[in-house]
């Protein structure tokens, strides 16, 4: 994924987090979903920082020493 694609994914994760937080206000059983969305958003921010710090043109989870075992739900392009 390119830095721009990662930024879009982080933005989508934040939008999803806001949506799920709104649902959680009405349904206390949605708390687990809020935690999942928060974790996804934090992971996208970490990935974005890794790509910027390492000055990478694209992200490859196989070369990320801090990649989580189960990344956020998005398909990475095959390189």
Helices and strands as residue ranges (DSSP letters): H 3-26, G 28-30, H 31-53, G 61-63
